[in-house]
């Protein structure tokens, strides 16, 4: 029996492939960049935590992209990380491309703060279901999304 990872690996039922919803239990759409889209995670334990998801097609690894696609994806990451840093005023930002659960190219852009629960360590030390889940009030979440969108317009 194939695991969900194995199915997703070839794009079958991949939740990160194009046609994904703007909003679900995991994220809210922020903006379309060059070859990727930026989403704000619903879990905001690390305020400003976003995912940047490759849009052009299903790809699980960088070597499955052309050099031009990789360059454009890297440009999108550079732009997104800079805006997230400026908007959140984080002490540091982690950039993580794991693909262990969903093998589709995406980056987690995780602002880190000296007072966060995992400062000095990776955030992925426990199973995702055991990680702290912090939700912002609607007004604060909307303001954060708007600030990110405004920052991307510059």
PyMOL CGO cylinders between C-alpha atoms (Angstrom):
from pymol import cmd
from pymol.cgo import CYLINDER

trace = [
    CYLINDER, 0.00, 0.00, 0.00, 1.40, 3.37, -1.04, 0.3, 1, 1, 1, 1, 1, 1,
    CYLINDER, 1.40, 3.37, -1.04, 1.75, 6.07, 1.59, 0.3, 1, 1, 1, 1, 1, 1,
    CYLINDER, 1.75, 6.07, 1.59, 0.41, 9.58, 1.04, 0.3, 1, 1, 1, 1, 1, 1,
    CYLINDER, 0.41, 9.58, 1.04, 4.05, 10.65, 0.58, 0.3, 1, 1, 1, 1, 1, 1,
    CYLINDER, 4.05, 10.65, 0.58, 4.45, 8.17, -2.29, 0.3, 1, 1, 1, 1, 1, 1,
    CYLINDER, 4.45, 8.17, -2.29, 1.21, 9.33, -3.90, 0.3, 1, 1, 1, 1, 1, 1,
    CYLINDER, 1.21, 9.33, -3.90, 2.10, 12.99, -3.51, 0.3, 1, 1, 1, 1, 1, 1,
    CYLINDER, 2.10, 12.99, -3.51, 5.61, 12.36, -4.87, 0.3, 1, 1, 1, 1, 1, 1,
    CYLINDER, 5.61, 12.36, -4.87, 4.27, 11.97, -8.40, 0.3, 1, 1, 1, 1, 1, 1,
    CYLINDER, 4.27, 11.97, -8.40, 1.66, 14.71, -7.87, 0.3, 1, 1, 1, 1, 1, 1,
    CYLINDER, 1.66, 14.71, -7.87, -1.32, 12.43, -7.29, 0.3, 1, 1, 1, 1, 1, 1,
    CYLINDER, -1.32, 12.43, -7.29, -3.63, 14.29, -4.94, 0.3, 1, 1, 1, 1, 1, 1,
    CYLINDER, -3.63, 14.29, -4.94, -0.86, 16.70, -3.96, 0.3, 1, 1, 1, 1, 1, 1,
    CYLINDER, -0.86, 16.70, -3.96, -2.46, 19.38, -1.76, 0.3, 1, 1, 1, 1, 1, 1,
    CYLINDER, -2.46, 19.38, -1.76, 0.16, 21.93, -2.83, 0.3, 1, 1, 1, 1, 1, 1,
    CYLINDER, 0.16, 21.93, -2.83, -0.36, 21.61, -6.59, 0.3, 1, 1, 1, 1, 1, 1,
    CYLINDER, -0.36, 21.61, -6.59, -2.13, 24.38, -8.47, 0.3, 1, 1, 1, 1, 1, 1,
    CYLINDER, -2.13, 24.38, -8.47, -5.83, 24.66, -7.84, 0.3, 1, 1, 1, 1, 1, 1,
    CYLINDER, -5.83, 24.66, -7.84, -5.21, 24.84, -4.09, 0.3, 1, 1, 1, 1, 1, 1,
    CYLINDER, -5.21, 24.84, -4.09, -7.71, 26.94, -2.13, 0.3, 1, 1, 1, 1, 1, 1,
    CYLINDER, -7.71, 26.94, -2.13, -6.89, 30.49, -1.08, 0.3, 1, 1, 1, 1, 1, 1,
    CYLINDER, -6.89, 30.49, -1.08, -7.90, 29.61, 2.45, 0.3, 1, 1, 1, 1, 1, 1,
    CYLINDER, -7.90, 29.61, 2.45, -8.17, 26.35, 4.37, 0.3, 1, 1, 1, 1, 1, 1,
    CYLINDER, -8.17, 26.35, 4.37, -7.40, 24.99, 7.85, 0.3, 1, 1, 1, 1, 1, 1,
    CYLINDER, -7.40, 24.99, 7.85, -3.66, 25.46, 7.22, 0.3, 1, 1, 1, 1, 1, 1,
    CYLINDER, -3.66, 25.46, 7.22, -3.22, 28.84, 5.49, 0.3, 1, 1, 1, 1, 1, 1,
    CYLINDER, -3.22, 28.84, 5.49, -4.60, 32.03, 3.97, 0.3, 1, 1, 1, 1, 1, 1,
    CYLINDER, -4.60, 32.03, 3.97, -3.44, 33.39, 0.61, 0.3, 1, 1, 1, 1, 1, 1,
    CYLINDER, -3.44, 33.39, 0.61, -1.26, 36.50, 0.77, 0.3, 1, 1, 1, 1, 1, 1,
    CYLINDER, -1.26, 36.50, 0.77, 0.01, 37.09, -2.78, 0.3, 1, 1, 1, 1, 1, 1,
    CYLINDER, 0.01, 37.09, -2.78, 1.07, 35.61, -6.10, 0.3, 1, 1, 1, 1, 1, 1,
    CYLINDER, 1.07, 35.61, -6.10, 4.74, 36.30, -6.80, 0.3, 1, 1, 1, 1, 1, 1,
    CYLINDER, 4.74, 36.30, -6.80, 6.74, 35.32, -9.92, 0.3, 1, 1, 1, 1, 1, 1,
    CYLINDER, 6.74, 35.32, -9.92, 6.51, 31.50, -9.92, 0.3, 1, 1, 1, 1, 1, 1,
    CYLINDER, 6.51, 31.50, -9.92, 5.19, 30.92, -6.39, 0.3, 1, 1, 1, 1, 1, 1,
    CYLINDER, 5.19, 30.92, -6.39, 2.39, 31.98, -4.07, 0.3, 1, 1, 1, 1, 1, 1,
    CYLINDER, 2.39, 31.98, -4.07, 2.78, 33.15, -0.49, 0.3, 1, 1, 1, 1, 1, 1,
    CYLINDER, 2.78, 33.15, -0.49, 0.41, 31.92, 2.23, 0.3, 1, 1, 1, 1, 1, 1,
    CYLINDER, 0.41, 31.92, 2.23, 0.22, 32.91, 5.90, 0.3, 1, 1, 1, 1, 1, 1,
    CYLINDER, 0.22, 32.91, 5.90, 0.03, 29.83, 8.12, 0.3, 1, 1, 1, 1, 1, 1,
    CYLINDER, 0.03, 29.83, 8.12, -3.01, 29.64, 10.39, 0.3, 1, 1, 1, 1, 1, 1,
    CYLINDER, -3.01, 29.64, 10.39, -0.70, 28.54, 13.22, 0.3, 1, 1, 1, 1, 1, 1,
    CYLINDER, -0.70, 28.54, 13.22, 1.06, 31.72, 14.23, 0.3, 1, 1, 1, 1, 1, 1,
    CYLINDER, 1.06, 31.72, 14.23, 3.13, 30.46, 17.16, 0.3, 1, 1, 1, 1, 1, 1,
    CYLINDER, 3.13, 30.46, 17.16, 5.94, 32.09, 15.17, 0.3, 1, 1, 1, 1, 1, 1,
    CYLINDER, 5.94, 32.09, 15.17, 4.23, 35.34, 14.18, 0.3, 1, 1, 1, 1, 1, 1,
    CYLINDER, 4.23, 35.34, 14.18, 4.53, 35.80, 10.42, 0.3, 1, 1, 1, 1, 1, 1,
    CYLINDER, 4.53, 35.80, 10.42, 5.16, 32.10, 9.60, 0.3, 1, 1, 1, 1, 1, 1,
    CYLINDER, 5.16, 32.10, 9.60, 4.40, 31.71, 5.90, 0.3, 1, 1, 1, 1, 1, 1,
    CYLINDER, 4.40, 31.71, 5.90, 4.74, 29.12, 3.17, 0.3, 1, 1, 1, 1, 1, 1,
    CYLINDER, 4.74, 29.12, 3.17, 5.97, 29.97, -0.31, 0.3, 1, 1, 1, 1, 1, 1,
    CYLINDER, 5.97, 29.97, -0.31, 4.66, 27.31, -2.71, 0.3, 1, 1, 1, 1, 1, 1,
    CYLINDER, 4.66, 27.31, -2.71, 5.97, 26.67, -6.23, 0.3, 1, 1, 1, 1, 1, 1,
    CYLINDER, 5.97, 26.67, -6.23, 3.07, 27.19, -8.66, 0.3, 1, 1, 1, 1, 1, 1,
    CYLINDER, 3.07, 27.19, -8.66, 4.15, 26.24, -12.16, 0.3, 1, 1, 1, 1, 1, 1,
    CYLINDER, 4.15, 26.24, -12.16, 3.72, 22.47, -11.83, 0.3, 1, 1, 1, 1, 1, 1,
    CYLINDER, 3.72, 22.47, -11.83, 4.38, 19.62, -9.45, 0.3, 1, 1, 1, 1, 1, 1,
    CYLINDER, 4.38, 19.62, -9.45, 8.05, 19.30, -8.51, 0.3, 1, 1, 1, 1, 1, 1,
    CYLINDER, 8.05, 19.30, -8.51, 9.40, 17.66, -5.38, 0.3, 1, 1, 1, 1, 1, 1,
    CYLINDER, 9.40, 17.66, -5.38, 13.06, 18.71, -5.57, 0.3, 1, 1, 1, 1, 1, 1,
    CYLINDER, 13.06, 18.71, -5.57, 15.08, 21.64, -6.95, 0.3, 1, 1, 1, 1, 1, 1,
    CYLINDER, 15.08, 21.64, -6.95, 16.78, 19.42, -9.54, 0.3, 1, 1, 1, 1, 1, 1,
    CYLINDER, 16.78, 19.42, -9.54, 13.36, 18.91, -11.15, 0.3, 1, 1, 1, 1, 1, 1,
    CYLINDER, 13.36, 18.91, -11.15, 13.27, 22.59, -12.08, 0.3, 1, 1, 1, 1, 1, 1,
    CYLINDER, 13.27, 22.59, -12.08, 15.00, 24.30, -14.93, 0.3, 1, 1, 1, 1, 1, 1,
    CYLINDER, 15.00, 24.30, -14.93, 17.73, 26.74, -13.92, 0.3, 1, 1, 1, 1, 1, 1,
    CYLINDER, 17.73, 26.74, -13.92, 15.41, 29.60, -14.90, 0.3, 1, 1, 1, 1, 1, 1,
    CYLINDER, 15.41, 29.60, -14.90, 12.60, 28.22, -12.70, 0.3, 1, 1, 1, 1, 1, 1,
    CYLINDER, 12.60, 28.22, -12.70, 14.98, 27.73, -9.76, 0.3, 1, 1, 1, 1, 1, 1,
    CYLINDER, 14.98, 27.73, -9.76, 16.29, 31.28, -10.18, 0.3, 1, 1, 1, 1, 1, 1,
    CYLINDER, 16.29, 31.28, -10.18, 12.75, 32.70, -10.28, 0.3, 1, 1, 1, 1, 1, 1,
    CYLINDER, 12.75, 32.70, -10.28, 11.72, 30.62, -7.24, 0.3, 1, 1, 1, 1, 1, 1,
    CYLINDER, 11.72, 30.62, -7.24, 14.80, 31.83, -5.37, 0.3, 1, 1, 1, 1, 1, 1,
    CYLINDER, 14.80, 31.83, -5.37, 13.94, 35.43, -6.32, 0.3, 1, 1, 1, 1, 1, 1,
    CYLINDER, 13.94, 35.43, -6.32, 10.43, 34.91, -4.90, 0.3, 1, 1, 1, 1, 1, 1,
    CYLINDER, 10.43, 34.91, -4.90, 11.91, 33.50, -1.68, 0.3, 1, 1, 1, 1, 1, 1,
    CYLINDER, 11.91, 33.50, -1.68, 14.30, 36.44, -1.36, 0.3, 1, 1, 1, 1, 1, 1,
    CYLINDER, 14.30, 36.44, -1.36, 11.44, 38.90, -1.81, 0.3, 1, 1, 1, 1, 1, 1,
    CYLINDER, 11.44, 38.90, -1.81, 9.06, 37.09, 0.56, 0.3, 1, 1, 1, 1, 1, 1,
    CYLINDER, 9.06, 37.09, 0.56, 11.66, 36.65, 3.31, 0.3, 1, 1, 1, 1, 1, 1,
    CYLINDER, 11.66, 36.65, 3.31, 12.60, 40.32, 3.17, 0.3, 1, 1, 1, 1, 1, 1,
    CYLINDER, 12.60, 40.32, 3.17, 9.00, 41.49, 3.46, 0.3, 1, 1, 1, 1, 1, 1,
    CYLINDER, 9.00, 41.49, 3.46, 8.23, 39.06, 6.28, 0.3, 1, 1, 1, 1, 1, 1,
    CYLINDER, 8.23, 39.06, 6.28, 11.35, 40.26, 8.14, 0.3, 1, 1, 1, 1, 1, 1,
    CYLINDER, 11.35, 40.26, 8.14, 10.40, 43.92, 7.74, 0.3, 1, 1, 1, 1, 1, 1,
    CYLINDER, 10.40, 43.92, 7.74, 6.75, 43.42, 8.69, 0.3, 1, 1, 1, 1, 1, 1,
    CYLINDER, 6.75, 43.42, 8.69, 7.40, 41.23, 11.76, 0.3, 1, 1, 1, 1, 1, 1,
    CYLINDER, 7.40, 41.23, 11.76, 10.66, 42.79, 12.91, 0.3, 1, 1, 1, 1, 1, 1,
    CYLINDER, 10.66, 42.79, 12.91, 11.78, 39.29, 13.90, 0.3, 1, 1, 1, 1, 1, 1,
    CYLINDER, 11.78, 39.29, 13.90, 15.14, 38.68, 15.57, 0.3, 1, 1, 1, 1, 1, 1,
    CYLINDER, 15.14, 38.68, 15.57, 15.96, 36.05, 12.93, 0.3, 1, 1, 1, 1, 1, 1,
    CYLINDER, 15.96, 36.05, 12.93, 14.24, 34.16, 10.09, 0.3, 1, 1, 1, 1, 1, 1,
    CYLINDER, 14.24, 34.16, 10.09, 14.52, 30.43, 9.38, 0.3, 1, 1, 1, 1, 1, 1,
    CYLINDER, 14.52, 30.43, 9.38, 14.10, 29.24, 5.80, 0.3, 1, 1, 1, 1, 1, 1,
    CYLINDER, 14.10, 29.24, 5.80, 13.16, 25.59, 5.59, 0.3, 1, 1, 1, 1, 1, 1,
    CYLINDER, 13.16, 25.59, 5.59, 12.38, 23.40, 2.63, 0.3, 1, 1, 1, 1, 1, 1,
    CYLINDER, 12.38, 23.40, 2.63, 11.59, 20.00, 4.02, 0.3, 1, 1, 1, 1, 1, 1,
    CYLINDER, 11.59, 20.00, 4.02, 9.08, 18.11, 1.87, 0.3, 1, 1, 1, 1, 1, 1,
    CYLINDER, 9.08, 18.11, 1.87, 8.97, 15.18, 4.29, 0.3, 1, 1, 1, 1, 1, 1,
    CYLINDER, 8.97, 15.18, 4.29, 5.19, 15.20, 4.57, 0.3, 1, 1, 1, 1, 1, 1,
    CYLINDER, 5.19, 15.20, 4.57, 4.21, 16.78, 1.26, 0.3, 1, 1, 1, 1, 1, 1,
    CYLINDER, 4.21, 16.78, 1.26, 6.91, 16.40, -1.40, 0.3, 1, 1, 1, 1, 1, 1,
    CYLINDER, 6.91, 16.40, -1.40, 6.11, 19.53, -3.40, 0.3, 1, 1, 1, 1, 1, 1,
    CYLINDER, 6.11, 19.53, -3.40, 8.63, 22.36, -3.54, 0.3, 1, 1, 1, 1, 1, 1,
    CYLINDER, 8.63, 22.36, -3.54, 7.78, 24.92, -0.91, 0.3, 1, 1, 1, 1, 1, 1,
    CYLINDER, 7.78, 24.92, -0.91, 9.61, 26.99, 1.66, 0.3, 1, 1, 1, 1, 1, 1,
    CYLINDER, 9.61, 26.99, 1.66, 8.60, 27.65, 5.24, 0.3, 1, 1, 1, 1, 1, 1,
    CYLINDER, 8.60, 27.65, 5.24, 9.60, 31.20, 6.12, 0.3, 1, 1, 1, 1, 1, 1,
    CYLINDER, 9.60, 31.20, 6.12, 9.63, 31.21, 9.92, 0.3, 1, 1, 1, 1, 1, 1,
    CYLINDER, 9.63, 31.21, 9.92, 10.29, 34.43, 11.82, 0.3, 1, 1, 1, 1, 1, 1,
    CYLINDER, 10.29, 34.43, 11.82, 12.07, 33.71, 15.09, 0.3, 1, 1, 1, 1, 1, 1,
    CYLINDER, 12.07, 33.71, 15.09, 12.00, 35.77, 18.26, 0.3, 1, 1, 1, 1, 1, 1,
    CYLINDER, 12.00, 35.77, 18.26, 14.29, 35.62, 21.26, 0.3, 1, 1, 1, 1, 1, 1,
    CYLINDER, 14.29, 35.62, 21.26, 11.28, 34.83, 23.47, 0.3, 1, 1, 1, 1, 1, 1,
    CYLINDER, 11.28, 34.83, 23.47, 9.78, 32.11, 21.23, 0.3, 1, 1, 1, 1, 1, 1,
    CYLINDER, 9.78, 32.11, 21.23, 9.25, 28.60, 22.60, 0.3, 1, 1, 1, 1, 1, 1,
    CYLINDER, 9.25, 28.60, 22.60, 12.08, 27.09, 20.55, 0.3, 1, 1, 1, 1, 1, 1,
    CYLINDER, 12.08, 27.09, 20.55, 14.62, 29.94, 20.34, 0.3, 1, 1, 1, 1, 1, 1,
    CYLINDER, 14.62, 29.94, 20.34, 18.03, 28.48, 19.58, 0.3, 1, 1, 1, 1, 1, 1,
    CYLINDER, 18.03, 28.48, 19.58, 16.55, 25.25, 18.18, 0.3, 1, 1, 1, 1, 1, 1,
    CYLINDER, 16.55, 25.25, 18.18, 14.64, 24.20, 15.09, 0.3, 1, 1, 1, 1, 1, 1,
    CYLINDER, 14.64, 24.20, 15.09, 10.86, 24.48, 15.41, 0.3, 1, 1, 1, 1, 1, 1,
    CYLINDER, 10.86, 24.48, 15.41, 10.36, 20.92, 14.11, 0.3, 1, 1, 1, 1, 1, 1,
    CYLINDER, 10.36, 20.92, 14.11, 11.51, 18.98, 17.19, 0.3, 1, 1, 1, 1, 1, 1,
    CYLINDER, 11.51, 18.98, 17.19, 8.17, 17.26, 17.78, 0.3, 1, 1, 1, 1, 1, 1,
    CYLINDER, 8.17, 17.26, 17.78, 5.41, 15.74, 15.71, 0.3, 1, 1, 1, 1, 1, 1,
    CYLINDER, 5.41, 15.74, 15.71, 3.32, 18.48, 14.09, 0.3, 1, 1, 1, 1, 1, 1,
    CYLINDER, 3.32, 18.48, 14.09, 0.23, 17.43, 16.05, 0.3, 1, 1, 1, 1, 1, 1,
    CYLINDER, 0.23, 17.43, 16.05, 2.13, 18.08, 19.30, 0.3, 1, 1, 1, 1, 1, 1,
    CYLINDER, 2.13, 18.08, 19.30, 3.39, 21.53, 18.36, 0.3, 1, 1, 1, 1, 1, 1,
    CYLINDER, 3.39, 21.53, 18.36, 1.83, 24.56, 20.00, 0.3, 1, 1, 1, 1, 1, 1,
    CYLINDER, 1.83, 24.56, 20.00, -0.97, 25.99, 17.84, 0.3, 1, 1, 1, 1, 1, 1,
    CYLINDER, -0.97, 25.99, 17.84, -1.46, 29.73, 18.22, 0.3, 1, 1, 1, 1, 1, 1,
    CYLINDER, -1.46, 29.73, 18.22, -4.27, 31.43, 16.32, 0.3, 1, 1, 1, 1, 1, 1,
    CYLINDER, -4.27, 31.43, 16.32, -4.53, 35.18, 15.84, 0.3, 1, 1, 1, 1, 1, 1,
    CYLINDER, -4.53, 35.18, 15.84, -7.77, 37.07, 16.28, 0.3, 1, 1, 1, 1, 1, 1,
    CYLINDER, -7.77, 37.07, 16.28, -9.40, 37.85, 12.92, 0.3, 1, 1, 1, 1, 1, 1,
    CYLINDER, -9.40, 37.85, 12.92, -8.56, 41.58, 13.08, 0.3, 1, 1, 1, 1, 1, 1,
    CYLINDER, -8.56, 41.58, 13.08, -4.88, 40.95, 13.88, 0.3, 1, 1, 1, 1, 1, 1,
    CYLINDER, -4.88, 40.95, 13.88, -4.60, 38.25, 11.21, 0.3, 1, 1, 1, 1, 1, 1,
    CYLINDER, -4.60, 38.25, 11.21, -6.18, 40.49, 8.57, 0.3, 1, 1, 1, 1, 1, 1,
    CYLINDER, -6.18, 40.49, 8.57, -3.84, 43.33, 9.51, 0.3, 1, 1, 1, 1, 1, 1,
    CYLINDER, -3.84, 43.33, 9.51, -0.82, 41.02, 9.19, 0.3, 1, 1, 1, 1, 1, 1,
    CYLINDER, -0.82, 41.02, 9.19, -1.94, 39.80, 5.76, 0.3, 1, 1, 1, 1, 1, 1,
    CYLINDER, -1.94, 39.80, 5.76, -2.54, 43.40, 4.62, 0.3, 1, 1, 1, 1, 1, 1,
    CYLINDER, -2.54, 43.40, 4.62, 0.89, 44.48, 5.87, 0.3, 1, 1, 1, 1, 1, 1,
    CYLINDER, 0.89, 44.48, 5.87, 2.54, 41.61, 3.97, 0.3, 1, 1, 1, 1, 1, 1,
    CYLINDER, 2.54, 41.61, 3.97, 0.58, 42.45, 0.82, 0.3, 1, 1, 1, 1, 1, 1,
    CYLINDER, 0.58, 42.45, 0.82, 1.50, 46.14, 1.09, 0.3, 1, 1, 1, 1, 1, 1,
    CYLINDER, 1.50, 46.14, 1.09, 5.16, 45.25, 1.61, 0.3, 1, 1, 1, 1, 1, 1,
    CYLINDER, 5.16, 45.25, 1.61, 5.16, 43.11, -1.52, 0.3, 1, 1, 1, 1, 1, 1,
    CYLINDER, 5.16, 43.11, -1.52, 3.82, 46.00, -3.60, 0.3, 1, 1, 1, 1, 1, 1,
    CYLINDER, 3.82, 46.00, -3.60, 6.96, 48.09, -2.99, 0.3, 1, 1, 1, 1, 1, 1,
]
cmd.load_cgo(trace, "trace")
